[in-house]
């Protein structure tokens, strides 16, 4: 049986970025309106060697998309102007077999 969370999930993408993974999930409200959740997940090791995932989530509703995107773009433009960087310095080779399909979503539920 599908959980309530699985029922309202419409579209999902994940981005592995260093020690963090960002999840972009389009979901649907009961009335059928779409919204976006952005989740940052980072593995943290405990003293006993076990690990947990620290997760931070924001919800973005479609009536706020324009304002959010406008401000997000303004902030990124500011950073690019004030502290330009060479994207090549952050690019690294991805070893074979280390692709986004290797992200195991079930690990996030085992907290």
N, C-alpha and C positions, 0 to 999 in steps of 0.2 A: 504494500500500500504506500502511495506517495505521501510525503509529509506536506504540510501546508506550504512550506517554503519551496518545495520542488514543484508544486502545482502552479504557483504564480511566477515562476522563472521563465522568461521569454527568450533571452539571449544572454550569452556570457562570454567574456574574454578574460584571459589572465596574462600578466606581464611579469616575468621574472626579472628582477633588477638587483643584482648583487645578493645581499642577504635578505632582501625583501621580495615579496610577491604582492602585486596589486591585482585585485579582482574587480572587474567592471561587470555588474549584473543588471540587466534590464528586467524589471519585475512588473507585475500588474496588480493594481488594487482590486478589491472586490467589485468595484464599479467598472473595471476594465481600463482605467487610466494607467499609463506607463510611468514609471519612475526609475531612477538610477541609484544603485548603491555602489560606492567605491570603498573597497576594503583593503587596508594595508595589513599584511600578515608577516610576522617575523618570528623565526624559530629562536627560542631562548632556552639555554640549558640550565637545569637546576643543579644544586650542590650534589645531589645523589646521582648525577649523570643522565637522568631522564630529561625530557624536554617538553615544553609547552609552546603553543603559538600565541604570541601577543597579537591581538587584532584590534584595529581601530577602523570604525566604519562611519561614513557619512551618507546621508540620504539626500538626493537631489530630485526635486519634483519639477515637472515640465514647465510650470509657470515661472520657475526661477532659472531655467536653462540659459536664457538670453543674458540676464544680468550676471550670472555666474561665468559664462564664457567670455563676456566682455571684460570683466574684472580679471579673470584668469589670464587672458591674453595681455592685458595692460601690465600685469605684474611680471609675466614672462618677458615682455619687451623691455621692461625696466632692467631686469637682471641681465638680459643679453647686451644691453647698452652699457650698463655700469660695470659689469664683469664678464666681458666676452670670453668664451672658451672654445677650445678646439675639440669638437666631438671625438676626433680620432684618439685623443689622449685617454678617453674613457672606453673606447671600443676594445674588446678583447675577443679572442677566438673562442668559439663555443665548441667544446669537444664533441665528437660524434656521439649520437645517442642522447645528448643533453638538450632536449627540445621541450617546448611547452607541453607536449603531450605527456611528458614524464611527471607533471605536477599531479599529485594525488590529492584530490579534494577531500577524500574520506579522512585524511590525516588531520584536517582542520576540525573535524567533528569530534575527535578524540581528545578533548581537553579536560 
